[in-house]
Amino acid sequence: MKPSQYVLIWIAGSVSFVVILVTIFALIPENVAYSLLTEKTGFITEASWANIFMTFIHLTSFLLNISLIWFIAFLLKKRT
């Protein structure tokens, strides 16, 4: 594989991560998530909430991106 192909694969993985991250951030209203969590745990400070919410968004996006990359690789390997 040429070096440019490695770069394109890396860029594609990064772009898919950003697209998934933005989509999740847009689909999960922060105030609804905050309400659901504070019902069970009580008051959460703003700093703690920012850490909890962004960690959840990033980890979810990371796991979905890994799944997407694995699925595409599986389909491409199966095709050949």
ZADO-1210 file (C-alpha; in nm, 4 decimals, padded with zeros to 6 digits):
<atoms>
<atom x="00.0000" y="00.0000" z="00.0000" code="MET" pos="1"/>
<atom x="00.1260" y="00.3474" z="-00.0848" code="LYS" pos="2"/>
<atom x="00.1788" y="00.6057" z="00.1902" code="PRO" pos="3"/>
<atom x="-00.0986" y="00.8213" z="00.0443" code="SER" pos="4"/>
<atom x="-00.3429" y="00.5335" z="00.0900" code="GLN" pos="5"/>
<atom x="-00.2515" y="00.5103" z="00.4598" code="TYR" pos="6"/>
<atom x="-00.3118" y="00.8828" z="00.4942" code="VAL" pos="7"/>
<atom x="-00.6499" y="00.8563" z="00.3209" code="LEU" pos="8"/>
<atom x="-00.7523" y="00.5689" z="00.5486" code="ILE" pos="9"/>
<atom x="-00.6485" y="00.7711" z="00.8547" code="TRP" pos="10"/>
<atom x="-00.8415" y="01.0765" z="00.7306" code="ILE" pos="11"/>
<atom x="-01.1497" y="00.8648" z="00.6590" code="ALA" pos="12"/>
<atom x="-01.1406" y="00.7222" z="01.0120" code="GLY" pos="13"/>
<atom x="-01.1016" y="01.0688" z="01.1619" code="SER" pos="14"/>
<atom x="-01.3834" y="01.2149" z="00.9526" code="VAL" pos="15"/>
<atom x="-01.6160" y="00.9287" z="01.0455" code="SER" pos="16"/>
<atom x="-01.5366" y="00.9876" z="01.4151" code="PHE" pos="17"/>
<atom x="-01.6184" y="01.3590" z="01.3852" code="VAL" pos="18"/>
<atom x="-01.9415" y="01.2898" z="01.1941" code="VAL" pos="19"/>
<atom x="-02.0553" y="01.0372" z="01.4551" code="ILE" pos="20"/>
<atom x="-01.9564" y="01.2731" z="01.7389" code="LEU" pos="21"/>
<atom x="-02.1491" y="01.5671" z="01.5941" code="VAL" pos="22"/>
<atom x="-02.4508" y="01.3483" z="01.5179" code="THR" pos="23"/>
<atom x="-02.4666" y="01.2112" z="01.8718" code="ILE" pos="24"/>
<atom x="-02.4175" y="01.5586" z="02.0173" code="PHE" pos="25"/>
<atom x="-02.7036" y="01.6888" z="01.8005" code="ALA" pos="26"/>
<atom x="-02.9400" y="01.3981" z="01.8741" code="LEU" pos="27"/>
<atom x="-02.9008" y="01.3819" z="02.2521" code="ILE" pos="28"/>
<atom x="-03.0340" y="01.7016" z="02.4089" code="PRO" pos="29"/>
<atom x="-02.8069" y="01.7925" z="02.6974" code="GLU" pos="30"/>
<atom x="-03.0882" y="01.9176" z="02.9193" code="ASN" pos="31"/>
<atom x="-03.2867" y="01.5930" z="02.8801" code="VAL" pos="32"/>
<atom x="-02.9815" y="01.3827" z="02.9639" code="ALA" pos="33"/>
<atom x="-02.9102" y="01.6067" z="03.2640" code="TYR" pos="34"/>
<atom x="-03.2688" y="01.5699" z="03.3884" code="SER" pos="35"/>
<atom x="-03.2579" y="01.1907" z="03.3578" code="LEU" pos="36"/>
<atom x="-02.9297" y="01.1641" z="03.5441" code="LEU" pos="37"/>
<atom x="-03.0139" y="01.4086" z="03.8228" code="THR" pos="38"/>
<atom x="-03.3403" y="01.2250" z="03.8945" code="GLU" pos="39"/>
<atom x="-03.1323" y="00.9255" z="04.0005" code="LYS" pos="40"/>
<atom x="-02.8247" y="01.0911" z="04.1497" code="THR" pos="41"/>
<atom x="-02.9336" y="01.4316" z="04.2757" code="GLY" pos="42"/>
<atom x="-02.7601" y="01.7621" z="04.2062" code="PHE" pos="43"/>
<atom x="-02.4544" y="01.7616" z="03.9789" code="ILE" pos="44"/>
<atom x="-02.2252" y="02.0632" z="03.9510" code="THR" pos="45"/>
<atom x="-02.1746" y="02.2248" z="03.6134" code="GLU" pos="46"/>
<atom x="-01.8099" y="02.1190" z="03.5927" code="ALA" pos="47"/>
<atom x="-01.8912" y="01.7589" z="03.6816" code="SER" pos="48"/>
<atom x="-02.1780" y="01.7531" z="03.4341" code="TRP" pos="49"/>
<atom x="-01.9575" y="01.8808" z="03.1522" code="ALA" pos="50"/>
<atom x="-01.7051" y="01.6052" z="03.2257" code="ASN" pos="51"/>
<atom x="-01.9704" y="01.3333" z="03.2483" code="ILE" pos="52"/>
<atom x="-02.1612" y="01.4381" z="02.9365" code="PHE" pos="53"/>
<atom x="-01.8599" y="01.4924" z="02.7115" code="MET" pos="54"/>
<atom x="-01.6968" y="01.1700" z="02.8286" code="THR" pos="55"/>
<atom x="-02.0172" y="00.9820" z="02.7452" code="PHE" pos="56"/>
<atom x="-02.0410" y="01.1487" z="02.4020" code="ILE" pos="57"/>
<atom x="-01.6771" y="01.0804" z="02.3181" code="HIS" pos="58"/>
<atom x="-01.6772" y="00.7194" z="02.4369" code="LEU" pos="59"/>
<atom x="-02.0011" y="00.6425" z="02.2548" code="THR" pos="60"/>
<atom x="-01.8664" y="00.7995" z="01.9372" code="SER" pos="61"/>
<atom x="-01.5390" y="00.6112" z="01.9736" code="PHE" pos="62"/>
<atom x="-01.7156" y="00.2762" z="02.0158" code="LEU" pos="63"/>
<atom x="-01.9517" y="00.3397" z="01.7245" code="LEU" pos="64"/>
<atom x="-01.6589" y="00.4432" z="01.5057" code="ASN" pos="65"/>
<atom x="-01.4702" y="00.1235" z="01.5926" code="ILE" pos="66"/>
<atom x="-01.7820" y="-00.0771" z="01.5085" code="SER" pos="67"/>
<atom x="-01.8265" y="00.1044" z="01.1784" code="LEU" pos="68"/>
<atom x="-01.4630" y="00.0528" z="01.0771" code="ILE" pos="69"/>
<atom x="-01.4765" y="-00.3138" z="01.1758" code="TRP" pos="70"/>
<atom x="-01.8004" y="-00.3665" z="00.9822" code="PHE" pos="71"/>
<atom x="-01.6650" y="-00.2004" z="00.6678" code="ILE" pos="72"/>
<atom x="-01.3411" y="-00.4011" z="00.6906" code="ALA" pos="73"/>
<atom x="-01.5450" y="-00.7201" z="00.7386" code="PHE" pos="74"/>
<atom x="-01.7544" y="-00.6445" z="00.4299" code="LEU" pos="75"/>
<atom x="-01.4499" y="-00.5601" z="00.2193" code="LEU" pos="76"/>
<atom x="-01.2659" y="-00.8745" z="00.3270" code="LYS" pos="77"/>
<atom x="-01.5747" y="-01.0867" z="00.2604" code="LYS" pos="78"/>
<atom x="-01.6080" y="-00.9362" z="-00.0877" code="ARG" pos="79"/>
<atom x="-01.2555" y="-01.0368" z="-00.1895" code="THR" pos="80"/>
</atoms>
